[in-house]
Amino acid sequence: MWNVKSTLLFVASLVAVILISMSMANADEKKTITLDQVSTTVSELPTKVSSWGKSEWQKTKDFQKASWEEAKTKWPWNKIFKGNQ
């Protein structure tokens, strides 16, 4: 089943795949992070988290308000007790 030619071809293709993968893994530039960048990021973090939380809270309130308004019009008890509207 495996002769010398097919074994060598398999090993050569395996080595080629490994070398290509290693070269692709090292394609990114090495980025250095300075202490100033870290301190700036850390100092901005509470503001970013707070503004994200406020915006998510507002989106949730808007969604709940819209869905409640829609539910009030589709609720079956409204049609039963108030007639057809």
N, C-alpha and C positions, 0 to 999 in steps of 0.2 A: 504494500500500500504506500508506504513512504520510502521513496528511493532517495539517493543522495542529491539529485537535482532538485526535487521538490522540497527537501529539508533545507537545503541552502537558500532556495528562493523564499521559503517561509521565514527563515532567520534574518535574511537580508531585508525583507519587507517589515519585519518586526522592529529591527534596528532603525530603519528609516522612519517608521511611525514614532518611535520613542524620541529620536533626534528632532523631528519636526515639532512634536509636542513640547519638548524642552525649549526650543527656540521661540515658540509662541508664548510660553509661560514667562519668558524673560523679556518680552517685547515692551513692557511698560517701563517708563522712565522712573527712576528712583526719585520720589518726592520727599523733600525734607520739610519737616514741620518745626517752626520756630516756637520758642516759648511765648513770644508776643501773640502769635496766632492762637495758641492754646488758651492764654489768659483772656483774649478777646472773645473767643467762642464760649468759654465758661461764663464770662460776665454777661453775655447776651442770652444765655440759656433761660434764666427765669422769665425774661420778657417774652421770649419766643413761646415758651410753654404756656404762659398766661394768655397771650393773644390767641394761641391755637385753641386753648380751652374755652375762651369766650366765644370765638367764632363757631366752634362745634356746638356749644350750648345754644347759641342763637339759631343755628341751622336746625337743631333738634326742636326748639320751641316753634319755629316756623312750620316745620313738617307736622308736628303734632296739632298745631292750630288748623292747618289745611286739612288734615285727615279727619279731625273732629268735625269741622264744618261739612265735609263730605259725608261723614257718617250720620250727622243729624238729618240730612236730606234723604238718606237711604234707609234709615232705621225703620223696621216694620211697625213699631208701636206708634210712630207718628202718623202713619197712614190709617191705622186702625182707629185711633182715638180722635184724630183731627180730620178725618175724611181724606178724600183724594185731593192732593194739592199739586 
